[in-house]
Amino acid sequence: MDAGAFYVCLFLWWVCCYLYISYLVNPSHVHWNNPIKQSRFVVLSALAVSFLSFIGHSYVYIQEYEAKNNIEFKSISHFFSYLTNPQSKPIFEADYFLMLVGLVVFSIIPLIRHLYLIWWISRHPHYSILTFKGAPDMPPRKLFILTIDNKQFCAGYILSYYKYLVVSGKHKYIFWVGTPHGKGSYRHLFDQEMELQLSAGHQYVVEEDTLVDELHVYDSCSAPKTDNESKETILKNRLCTLIIFGLLTYGCYPFWLQ
């Protein structure tokens, strides 16, 4: 396959994977959304997509090198002897490593978010979940938590894949609702102050009434007993994530030696 066509297909494959993964982690309004499992799924999916992209990228790059230099690697040992020979023309150049850095960043960002989510849950094990339900016949809207107890950007909540994890108990919220307006920006529609008493292990739906631009909150479901995150489970999740990070780092180690 021609290198240009390969990278176009690779980009389209990334877009399809992103849309499909986003669809799978889109929160349900009637079933409990386990944040750790959903985040772990995103991490593993990003690692799988990055690893397969790395294999395809390396294969196409080596094929182009063979065509340009009129050689053929007959075995792995032949390839590595050429790779380590200081007199031969370098196989991997700057553009190869630039792509590699992009793949690592692509897989590292979900991992960092996953580690932060585990850290937040370990500090706030008795949390509640808030999901936003807009009107299906209206343009897409987005809900933001502006403040909790008049504190902006406080540690009392975290956004995790289209849902908010918030501290349980009685708190005063200010919600901000906007509609997409340009790339990465939102146009303000309305905001609303609400005092909510949220129970730990429960999921609440913040539903919009488009006729009067008001928000209503109701309890939709609670976490199953097997879904409660104990300290032992959190430690296991943290250890599993660190192992994945270590394997990813170790897998890239040979290319750092170039």
C-alpha positions as CSV (number, residue, x, y, z in Angstrom):
1,M,0.0,0.0,0.0
2,D,1.2,3.5,-0.8
3,A,2.3,5.4,2.3
4,G,-0.1,8.4,1.6
5,A,-3.1,6.1,1.2
6,F,-2.1,4.2,4.4
7,Y,-2.0,7.3,6.5
8,V,-5.3,8.5,5.2
9,C,-6.9,5.2,6.1
10,L,-5.1,5.3,9.5
11,F,-6.6,8.7,10.2
12,L,-10.1,7.6,9.2
13,W,-9.7,4.5,11.4
14,W,-8.8,6.7,14.3
15,V,-11.9,8.8,13.8
16,C,-14.1,5.7,13.6
17,C,-12.5,4.3,16.8
18,Y,-13.0,7.6,18.6
19,L,-16.7,7.9,17.6
20,Y,-17.3,4.2,18.5
21,I,-15.6,4.4,21.9
22,S,-17.4,7.7,22.7
23,Y,-20.7,6.0,21.9
24,L,-19.9,3.1,24.2
25,V,-18.9,5.3,27.2
26,N,-21.8,7.7,26.7
27,P,-23.6,7.4,30.1
28,S,-26.9,5.6,30.5
29,H,-29.7,7.5,32.3
30,V,-31.2,4.3,33.7
31,H,-28.3,2.1,34.5
32,W,-25.3,2.7,36.8
33,N,-22.2,3.9,35.0
34,N,-19.1,2.4,36.7
35,P,-16.5,5.2,36.2
36,I,-13.5,2.9,36.8
37,K,-14.6,0.3,34.3
38,Q,-15.5,2.9,31.6
39,S,-12.2,4.7,32.1
40,R,-10.2,1.4,32.0
41,F,-12.0,0.5,28.8
42,V,-10.9,3.8,27.2
43,V,-7.3,3.3,28.4
44,L,-7.1,-0.3,27.0
45,S,-8.8,0.8,23.7
46,A,-6.3,3.7,23.3
47,L,-3.4,1.3,23.9
48,A,-4.7,-1.2,21.4
49,V,-5.3,1.5,18.8
50,S,-1.9,3.0,19.4
51,F,-0.1,-0.4,19.3
52,L,-1.8,-1.5,16.0
53,S,-1.1,1.9,14.5
54,F,2.6,1.6,15.6
55,I,2.8,-1.8,13.9
56,G,1.3,-0.5,10.7
57,H,3.4,2.7,10.7
58,S,6.6,0.7,11.2
59,Y,5.7,-1.8,8.5
60,V,5.0,0.9,5.9
61,Y,8.1,2.9,6.9
62,I,10.4,-0.2,6.5
63,Q,8.7,-1.1,3.2
64,E,9.4,2.4,1.9
65,Y,13.0,2.2,3.1
66,E,13.5,-1.1,1.2
67,A,12.1,0.4,-2.0
68,K,14.2,3.6,-1.8
69,N,17.5,1.8,-1.1
70,N,16.8,-1.3,-3.4
71,I,17.3,-3.8,-0.6
72,E,15.2,-6.5,1.0
73,F,15.3,-7.7,4.6
74,K,15.2,-11.4,4.4
75,S,14.9,-12.1,8.1
76,I,14.7,-10.3,11.5
77,S,18.4,-10.9,12.1
78,H,19.2,-9.3,8.8
79,F,17.0,-6.3,9.7
80,F,18.6,-5.9,13.2
81,S,22.2,-6.2,11.7
82,Y,21.3,-3.4,9.3
83,L,19.7,-1.4,12.1
84,T,22.8,-1.6,14.3
85,N,25.4,-1.1,11.6
86,P,26.8,2.4,12.0
87,Q,27.9,2.5,8.3
88,S,24.4,1.8,6.9
89,K,21.9,4.6,6.2
90,P,19.6,5.1,9.2
91,I,16.3,3.2,8.8
92,F,14.3,5.3,11.2
93,E,14.5,9.1,10.8
94,A,12.9,12.1,12.6
95,D,9.5,11.8,10.9
96,Y,9.2,8.2,12.1
97,F,9.8,9.2,15.8
98,L,7.5,12.2,15.4
99,M,4.7,9.8,14.6
100,L,5.8,7.5,17.5
101,V,5.6,10.5,19.9
102,G,2.1,11.2,18.7
103,L,1.0,7.6,19.3
104,V,2.5,7.6,22.8
105,V,0.7,10.9,23.6
106,F,-2.5,9.5,22.2
107,S,-2.3,6.6,24.6
108,I,-0.9,8.4,27.6
109,I,-3.6,11.1,27.9
110,P,-6.4,8.5,28.8
111,L,-4.0,6.8,31.1
112,I,-3.3,10.1,33.0
113,R,-7.0,10.8,33.2
114,H,-7.5,7.2,34.5
115,L,-4.9,7.6,37.2
116,Y,-6.4,11.0,38.3
117,L,-9.8,9.4,38.4
118,I,-8.5,6.6,40.7
119,W,-6.8,9.2,42.9
120,W,-10.0,11.3,43.1
121,I,-12.2,8.2,44.0
122,S,-9.6,7.2,46.7
123,R,-10.0,10.6,48.3
124,H,-13.9,10.7,47.8
125,P,-15.0,7.0,48.0
126,H,-18.6,8.0,48.8
127,Y,-19.5,9.9,45.7
128,S,-22.6,10.4,43.5
129,I,-22.9,10.7,39.7
130,L,-24.6,13.4,37.8
131,T,-25.6,12.9,34.1
132,F,-27.2,15.5,31.8
133,K,-30.3,14.7,29.7
134,G,-31.2,17.3,27.1
135,A,-34.3,17.4,24.9
136,P,-33.9,15.0,22.0
137,D,-35.5,17.3,19.5
138,M,-33.3,20.3,20.3
139,P,-29.7,21.1,19.2
140,P,-27.1,19.4,21.4
141,R,-26.5,21.2,24.7
142,K,-23.8,20.8,27.3
143,L,-24.1,21.0,31.1
144,F,-21.3,22.4,33.2
145,I,-20.9,22.7,37.0
146,L,-20.0,26.3,37.5
147,T,-19.5,26.2,41.3
148,I,-20.1,24.0,44.3
149,D,-20.8,25.9,47.5
150,N,-19.7,29.1,45.7
151,K,-16.3,27.6,44.9
152,Q,-15.1,27.4,41.3
153,F,-12.7,24.6,40.2
154,C,-12.9,22.9,43.6
155,A,-12.0,19.3,44.3
156,G,-15.6,18.4,45.0
157,Y,-16.3,17.1,41.5
158,I,-14.5,15.5,38.5
159,L,-15.7,15.2,34.9
160,S,-15.3,11.6,33.6
161,Y,-16.5,10.8,30.1
162,Y,-19.7,12.9,29.8
163,K,-20.7,12.5,33.5
164,Y,-19.8,14.3,36.7
165,L,-18.6,12.5,39.9
166,V,-19.5,14.7,42.8
167,V,-19.2,14.6,46.6
168,S,-22.3,13.3,48.3
169,G,-24.2,15.3,50.9
170,K,-26.0,18.6,50.8
171,H,-24.3,21.2,48.6
172,K,-25.3,24.3,46.6
173,Y,-24.6,23.9,42.9
174,I,-24.7,26.4,40.0
175,F,-25.2,24.7,36.7
176,W,-24.3,26.4,33.4
177,V,-26.0,25.3,30.2
178,G,-24.6,26.1,26.8
179,T,-24.8,25.1,23.1
180,P,-21.9,24.6,20.8
181,H,-20.7,27.8,19.2
182,G,-17.7,27.5,17.0
183,K,-14.8,25.1,17.7
184,G,-14.4,24.3,21.4
185,S,-16.6,27.1,22.6
186,Y,-20.2,27.3,23.9
187,R,-22.8,30.0,23.8
188,H,-24.4,30.6,27.2
189,L,-28.1,29.8,27.3
190,F,-28.9,29.9,31.0
191,D,-27.6,29.0,34.5
192,Q,-29.5,27.8,37.5
193,E,-28.7,27.6,41.2
194,M,-29.9,24.4,43.0
195,E,-29.4,23.0,46.5
196,L,-29.1,19.3,46.3
197,Q,-29.0,16.5,48.9
198,L,-27.2,13.7,47.1
199,S,-26.7,10.2,48.5
200,A,-23.5,8.2,48.1
201,G,-23.6,5.5,45.5
202,H,-26.6,7.0,43.6
203,Q,-26.8,8.3,40.1
204,Y,-28.9,11.4,39.4
205,V,-30.1,12.8,36.1
206,V,-30.2,16.5,35.5
207,E,-32.9,16.9,32.9
208,E,-33.6,20.1,31.0
209,D,-37.1,21.5,30.5
210,T,-36.7,23.4,27.3
211,L,-40.1,25.1,27.5
212,V,-39.0,27.2,30.5
213,D,-35.2,26.8,30.5
214,E,-35.2,25.0,33.8
215,L,-33.3,22.0,35.2
216,H,-34.9,19.2,37.2
217,V,-32.9,16.5,39.1
218,Y,-34.2,13.0,39.9
219,D,-32.6,9.9,41.3
220,S,-32.3,7.3,38.5
221,C,-30.5,4.3,40.0
222,S,-27.9,3.2,42.6
223,A,-24.7,1.3,42.4
224,P,-24.9,-2.5,42.7
225,K,-23.2,-3.9,45.8
226,T,-20.6,-5.5,43.6
227,D,-19.9,-2.1,42.0
228,N,-18.8,-0.4,45.2
229,E,-15.2,0.6,45.0
230,S,-13.4,-0.6,48.2
231,K,-9.9,0.5,49.1
232,E,-8.6,-2.9,48.0
233,T,-10.3,-2.6,44.6
234,I,-8.9,0.9,44.2
235,L,-5.4,-0.4,45.0
236,K,-5.8,-3.2,42.5
237,N,-6.9,-0.8,39.8
238,R,-4.0,1.5,40.5
239,L,-1.5,-1.4,40.4
240,C,-3.0,-2.7,37.1
241,T,-2.8,0.8,35.5
242,L,0.9,1.2,36.6
243,I,1.7,-2.2,35.1
244,I,0.1,-1.1,31.8
245,F,2.1,2.1,31.9
246,G,5.3,0.1,32.6
247,L,4.7,-2.3,29.7
248,L,4.1,0.6,27.4
249,T,7.3,2.3,28.5
250,Y,9.3,-0.9,28.2
251,G,7.9,-1.5,24.8
252,C,9.1,1.8,23.5
253,Y,12.6,1.4,25.2
254,P,14.4,-0.1,22.1
255,F,13.5,2.9,20.0
256,W,14.9,5.3,22.6
257,L,18.3,3.7,21.9
258,Q,18.3,4.9,18.3
